Amino acid sequence: MTTIKKHINLANILLFFLILSTSSIRAEVYISLAPALVEIDTDNASTRPSLVDLRIGYEYHAHQLELAIMSSISDDNLNQLTVDVPSVNSIFYRYSPHENEQIKMHFILGASQIDVDSTYPNIADTTDTFNGVSFGIGFEEAFKSIPQLKLKLDLLRLYNGDSLDVNLLSIGVRYVF
Amino acid sequence: MFFKEAITLFISGLFLLLVACGDEDKEANLINLHTLASQDIISIHFPADLTENIISTNSEFNFVIQGVKSNNTDTTIITRDIVWSLSDHALSTIDQQGHFLASNTAELITLTAQFGPLIETLDLKISDAKFDEVLQLNKQNFNTDMCQSQEIKPIARYIDKDGNEEIHQLDSNTINTITWLIRNQEDNSTSQRAHIKTLGNQTNLHALAAGDIIIQAKALSIFTGTEKTSTDFNQNIGNNLNSIKVCNSDDSNLSSCNVTSTNIEKDKTLSLMSVGNYQASDGSSFNLNISQNSKWGINNTNASIAFFSDFQNLSILGNTESSTATLTVACGTITQSLSTTDITQGVILDDNVSCDGGINCMGASTAITISQLSVSSFTVSANNIDLTDNTSETLSSRPDEITLEVIANFTDSTSKTITTDSKLSYSITAGDDDVIEDKADSSGVFTVLGNGTAKIEINYRSESFIVYLEIP
C-alpha cells in the first residue's frame, strides 16, 4: 500500500509538471461531464454500479490529456451482494487520428485508481482499490449550433486483471473553452 | 513545437509506467463475492446425510457441500467453484470435484471446502478397522413407490484391532461384494417386487411392484473371515402411481410428452420411455421416467425391443416391412409370470404385458407401424456409364441396346441392386417408340430404335430418378 501511495504522489507531481510544460503550448482547456456505468466483470458474474464522470483536460490538435474524477451515483446488487464504486481517479491520453471527421474517434490510454466497496451477509464489508492501465476508444461529435460543445461516448477498460475486469461506458458532453 | 509534444508524451508515458501497477492479488475478494452472489449462497456446510467422518482405508467417497440460500431456508448442493483441500501431510487425496481417495494406512486429517470466502472444515478419520456386517439398509428410513429407484447408503459395523466397534457407511470396496436377498414378507418367497444393484459404488433399490419386502445383505466378514447375512430389513414399496404413459425419449417435458410418431422404418429404431405420474404426500403430483422399473412387452416379432445401456430408454427395432406391432408397458404386478425372468436386467417379455384390472398395476400401450426403409438416393449406370439424375449424357456411338443398372442407397447407409426388383418401375418419358423401346422380359433393358433424346423415369419406394440420354 505504501508503495502504491508513493507512486500516486509521484504521479501527481509529474502531472503538475505536465500541466506546466503544456501551459506555453497553445492548448485549449476543456471540461466534460457524463453519467457512466461501471461493469465489474468476473468469470461467474458481473455488477454494474453507476457514476458521475467529470473530466478536465487540455487539447492540442489531435492530442488530449485529461484528468477524470468519478464518484458514485448508485450501487448495484447481485442477489445479496451490494457493490459500489465510490471513486475512480484516472488520467487519460487521447489521440484522434482523423481530426477533421464529423464524428471523431479517439484512442485512449491512461491509468486509473478504482475503489470498490462490497457488502455481503455474514462477511465483513470490504473496500478494494485497484490500480492499473486503462485503455479504450471514444467517439464525439460537435453540436452544429455550439461547436465548442460536443456529445461524447467512451468505452474503456479501466482495469484489466487476471480474472476481474472493470469496464466503463460513459456518455456525456464536453465543452472546449 | 514538436519538442514540446514529445516532452508531453514522455511525461505521460512515465506517469503511466509509475501508476500502472497491477492488483491481481486484490481481485480474489471481489471474485469470491461475485461467485457467492451468483449462486445466492450465504453459508455452507457438509450435509449430514451425505457426509461421513470415518472412511475405510483404500476406499473412495464423494464429498459434497450444501449451500444455504439468502432466504435462510432453501438449500442447494453446490456443484462448482468449490476448492477442496486436505491438511498438510495427508496421505489421502481429494480432487476438485470432491472425490476422496483414502490412503492405505490409518490417519487423522482435516478436509477443507472453500466456496469463495466461505470455509467449512471436517475432521476425518481414515480407519483400518475391518468390515464385519451390514447393520442398516440406509442411514435414514425412506419411502419408495413401485417403479421408482431409491439410492441406499447401507450402514455397517467395522471392528478395529483393539476390538472397538466403528459404525459408519459401508465403504466403496465392500459395497460391491454384497449379495442382496429380497423376500416377500407375507410368505417369505423370493421377491420379484424389487432388486438392488450397485454400479460405480452407488447402490440403488429398484422397486418393481408394490408390497412389503424383507431385504438382507450377505457378505464376507473381513473381521471373522466368515460369510455373514444381516438381520431382516423390512421395507414397504408403496403404490402412489396415478398413471403411466409412453413417450418419445427425447421429450424432456414429462408432464406433456407422448409418442409423436408410431412409425419406424424397417431396420431403424425408435427410442421410447415410460413416464409415471405419482401422488406426493403433500397432495401435489410429479412425473418420473420409470422405464427401468417398468415391464415391457411386444406382441410379435415384427419389431423387437431392448433397453439402452443406462436402462433409461427403450429401443424398438423394426424387423418386418409393412407390418405392425403393439408395445405394452406396465408398472406393478402384471398378469404374466416373471419366474424365469432376471429382473435385474429389466423386464422385457415376448408378449403383451397386462394388468387385468389389478389395483397394484397400471399399464399403457402404443401401436407401432413398421414401414419400408426409405431410399436416400440412386446410383444408376447405362451401359456402364455412370449417370446423374435428370442430367443429359451423350453416348459416343449408337448402341443396339441400353442396359441400366440401378442401385438403391437406403437411409441406413446400406445399398442394394434393384434393377430387376418387381417394385421398381421404368417409364419412358421421352423418345418412346421413336428412340428407344422396352425390351420384352428384360427389366432395365431398352432397345435402341434411332437417334435422339431418350428419358426413362425410374420409381422405387416413392423416390424417382430420370435417365437422360442423347443417342447419336
Contacts between the chains, C-beta under 8 A, distances in Angstrom:
chain1	res1	chain2	res2	distance
A	3	B	21	7.8
A	4	B	21	6.6
A	7	B	18	5.1
A	7	B	19	5.8
A	7	B	21	6.5
A	8	B	19	6.8
A	10	B	18	5.6
A	11	B	15	5.3
A	11	B	18	5.3
A	11	B	19	4.8
A	14	B	11	5.8
A	14	B	14	6.3
A	14	B	15	4.7
A	14	B	18	7.1
A	15	B	15	6.5
A	17	B	11	6.3
A	18	B	8	6.6
A	18	B	11	4.7
A	18	B	12	6.7
A	18	B	15	7.1
A	21	B	4	6.9
A	21	B	7	5.4
A	21	B	8	6.3
A	21	B	11	6.6
A	22	B	4	7.3
A	22	B	8	5.7
A	24	B	4	7.2
A	25	B	1	7.4
A	25	B	4	5.3
A	25	B	5	7.8
A	25	B	8	7.8
A	40	B	30	6.4
A	40	B	34	7.5
A	42	B	30	6.8
A	42	B	31	4.7
A	42	B	34	4.3
A	42	B	35	7.2
A	43	B	31	7.3
A	44	B	31	7.6
A	44	B	34	5.5
A	44	B	35	4.7
A	44	B	38	4.7
A	44	B	81	6.9
A	45	B	34	4.3
A	45	B	35	7.2
A	45	B	37	6.2
A	45	B	38	3.7
A	46	B	34	7.3
A	47	B	34	6.9
A	60	B	5	7.3
A	60	B	8	7.9
A	63	B	5	6.9
A	63	B	8	7.3
A	65	B	8	6.9
A	65	B	12	6.5
A	78	B	34	6.8
A	78	B	37	4.2
A	78	B	38	6.7
A	79	B	37	4.7
A	79	B	38	7.5
A	79	B	40	4.2
A	79	B	70	6.0
A	80	B	37	6.3
A	80	B	40	6.8
A	80	B	42	6.3
A	80	B	70	4.5
A	81	B	33	5.5
A	81	B	34	6.9
A	81	B	36	7.1
A	81	B	37	3.4
A	83	B	30	7.8
A	83	B	33	7.9
A	91	B	12	7.9
A	91	B	15	6.5
A	91	B	19	7.6
A	93	B	9	7.6
A	93	B	12	4.9
A	93	B	16	7.9
A	109	B	16	7.1
A	110	B	16	6.8
A	111	B	15	7.0
A	111	B	16	5.1
A	111	B	19	3.8
A	111	B	20	5.2
A	113	B	19	7.5
A	116	B	30	6.2
A	118	B	29	7.4
A	118	B	30	6.4
A	118	B	33	5.3
A	120	B	33	5.4
A	120	B	36	6.5
A	120	B	37	6.8
A	120	B	42	7.7
A	121	B	42	4.7
A	121	B	70	6.6
A	122	B	42	5.5
A	122	B	43	6.0
A	122	B	118	7.8
A	123	B	33	7.3
A	123	B	117	5.5
A	123	B	118	7.9
A	126	B	29	5.6
A	126	B	33	7.9
A	128	B	23	7.9
A	128	B	26	5.1
A	128	B	29	5.7
A	128	B	30	5.8
A	129	B	23	7.3
A	129	B	26	7.2
A	130	B	23	4.6
A	130	B	26	6.3
A	130	B	27	7.8
A	131	B	19	6.2
A	131	B	20	7.4
A	131	B	21	5.6
A	131	B	22	7.7
A	131	B	23	5.8
A	132	B	20	6.1
A	132	B	21	7.4
A	132	B	22	5.5
A	132	B	23	6.5
A	133	B	16	6.6
A	133	B	20	4.3
A	159	B	23	7.6
A	161	B	22	6.9
A	161	B	23	7.1
A	161	B	24	5.6
A	161	B	27	4.9
A	162	B	24	4.7
A	162	B	27	6.3
A	163	B	27	5.9
A	163	B	31	5.5
A	164	B	27	4.1
A	164	B	30	5.8
A	164	B	31	5.5
